[in-house]
């Protein structure tokens, strides 16, 4: 048993020395450079200052020919920055991955041909904040007092005909007017929009003499990626109507729908 223990110890030492030799050979083949790596996975748009305070970065020696282009070599280069894309534990960090770097789509990764707009919504209109960058949402817009002829163009011709008939039989121009009905309507403004960033603001209830403040849901700021014409429609809808976001399941496409009025809800069979 003593002999077996001695042999096992010698084998362990041999493996250690061999591994150390391989590492030294790999690093000894050329110049060595120290680069900064993360000890943890870092989601996109993370405040890197907090990770620096938590000592979640380390220096790693790598052969110079294995250093990625513009790799971060000093932790001070990460101060006051956010990462624009996901960073894996142990990987080298190019400067292009932190805020202010040259990355496609800018810091928040705007898709090609799109533009970013941020909207502040209360919780019910923004899926109670259950959103994150990379999600897709459908945007609904509701407008008040819509001229029904805009939604059903065939009615415009019928109304004009009715007006002509009344004008021919009425002695009063006032009696000859046909009132055009108006409705509220909800439309699918954009079937599918990518969420780029979400910021959850909170409000606190702090009444003197009561229990400690209780945190309540506040305003949610959502940054969305739109095509230019979609962005124009979205801004108009924010100014003239009400908008809601509907979260789509992963890998599910948004669905475009016809405008909906109260008549289609009350008398659905007449709309077929």
N, C-alpha and C positions, 0 to 999 in steps of 0.2 A: 504493500500500500504506500509505503514511503517512497519507493521508486516511482510508482505511478504518479504521485503528487509532484515529484521533482520533474518528471517528464512533461506533465501538464503545464507546470510553471515555465519551463523552458520554451514550450510551444507558444505560450501566450506572449512571452517576451519576443520571440522570433517574429510573430505576426505584427506586433507593435513596431519593431524596428524596420520590418519590411515596408509597412504602410508609411512610416515616417520617411523612409528612403524614397519611396515612389513620389510622395508629395514634394520632397526637396528636389528631386530630379525634374519634376514638372515645373517648379518655380525657378529652378536653376538654369533652365534652357534659354533664358533671356531676361530682360528687365521686368521688374515686378511693379505693379501700380496698385495703390490702395484706392478702393472705390466704396461708396456708401451703399449699403443694402438695408432693407427693412427686416425686422425680426417678425413682422406680422403681415398678413394681407391687408391692403389699404384700399377701401372702396373709393370710387371717384368722388371728387369734391370734398375731400377730408381736410380739415385744418391741420397742417403738418406741424404747427407750433406745439399743439398738444402732444403729438407723438414724440417730439423732441424732448419735451418736459418729462415724458414717461420713459425716456431712454429706450425707445423702440427702434433706433437706428444703430448700426454698427459699421465698422470698417472691415473690409475684406480684401486680402491680397490676391491679385489675379495676374497672370502673365500679361504683358502689355499688348500682345497681339489678340487677346481675348476681351479687351476693354471695348464696350460699345461706344459709339460715337457720342460725344458730349456727355459722357457719364458724370454724375455728381461725385466729386471726390472729397468734398468737405461738407459736414453737416450744416455749416452756416449758410450754404447755398439754398437750403430748404426753409430757412426762417422767413416768416411772413408770407408763405405761399400755400397754395392748394394744388393737389394733383388733378389733372384734367381727365385722366383715365385710371382704370384699376391697376394697382401695383401688387405683384405677387411677393410673398415672403422669400427673401434670399436673392431676388433678381436685382441686377444693376438698374439704376434709375437714370435715364437720359433727362437732360434739362428740358426737353420738349414735352415731358410728361407732367411738369409742374406749371402752375399758372404763370402766364406771360411767355411761355415757350411757343415756338413755331409748330403748331399742330393743326391738322386739317379740321376745319369747323370751329377753330378758336378754343378758348378755355372750356366752354360748356359743350363742345362737340356738335355744333349746328350742322345738320346734313346739307350736302351740296344742293344749291338752288333754293334753300329755305331761309327763313329769318326767324329770330326768336322774339317772342312777346311774353311779358310777365303779367299775370292777372291776379289780383287779390280777391279771394272768394271766402265766404263763410263756410263752415264745415259741411253742411248738407249739400252745398253746390259743388264741393270738391271731394266727394266720396269720403267725407269725414277724415280727410288727410291720409287715407290709405293709398298713397301714391308714392312713387319713387322714380328717379331718373331711369329711363329705358322703358317705362310702361307706355302703353298706348291707350288713348281715350277717344270716345265719341263726344262731340260737342253739340248740344241741343240749344236752340234759341227760341224764345217765346216773344211774340209781338202783340200789342194791343190794338184794337180798332182797325183791323185790316179790311180794306174794301174787298168784298167777296168777289168782285169781278176780276181782281188780280189773281185770285186762286182758281177761279173758274171762268176763264175768258168767254165761254159760250154764253154766260149770263149777260155779258155786256150788250151783245146784240139783241137779246130778248128784252132787256130793260129799255133800250133805245126804241124798239118797236112799240112797247107799251106806252112810252112817253108820247110818241107821235099819235097814237090812237086817242089818248086822253086829251091831248091838245086839240084834236079835231072835234071832240064831243063836249069839251068843257068851256064854259064862258069865262072862267077865271084862270089866269096863268098859274096862280098859286095852287089851284086844285089839280093842275095838269102835271105837277111834279110827282115823280115816282121816287120814293125813298129807297136809296140803295142800302141794303143790309151790310152791317160790318160785324166782324167776328175777331176773336183772339185766335192766334194760330201758333203752333209749335212746329219747328222744322229741324231736320238734321242739318246743322250748319256745315260741319265737316265730319265725315264718317270715321276718319282715323287720323289722330294727331299724336306725335311722339312727345312724351314728357321729358324735358331736359334736366330740370332741377325743381326741387320742392323745399320750401322753407316754412316751417310751422311756427307761427307766432302764438304766444299764449297770453292770456289775461289772468289776473289774480283777483280773488274776492277777499278784500281786507277790510273788515268792519271792526272798529274799535270795540273791545270788550267781548268779542266773540272768539270762537275757536281759531286756531292758526289758519292762515289763508288757505283757501282751497283752490287748486288750479282748475281752470275751466278751459274748454276748447275755444280758441280764438280764430284769427284770420289766417288763412293758408295762402301763401304766395306760390303760384305754379308758373314755371317758365315752359312755354310750348313752342314747337317748331312748325311753322306754317309756310306753305307756298305763298308767294306775294299776294295772289288774288284771295286766298283764304284769310290771310292776315287782314286785308282790307275789310272783308265781310265780318271778321271777328270783332274788329274795332267798332264798326258800325253797330253791331249787335250789342256790344257792351254799352254804347251810348244811348241806343234807342230801345233796347229790350232787356230781357233777362237771359242769362246763360247758365247751363248746368254741364258738368262733366260726368261722363259715365265710363267707368273703368272696364276695359276689355280684358278677357282672359289671355294668358300668354299664347302667342301664335294664332290668335283669332282675328280675322279681318272685321273692320267696321262695316255696317250695313246702311246704305242710303235709303231713306223712306220718303214717301210723298208728304207734303204738309198736312198737318192734322188740325181740324177745327172741332168745335163742340158738336156740330151736326153729325160728324162722323162717329162720335162717341155715343150720342143719344140714339141715332138712327143708322147703325152700321149696315143694316140690310139694304138700305137705299143707296149706299155708296158702291155697291157691287155692280 
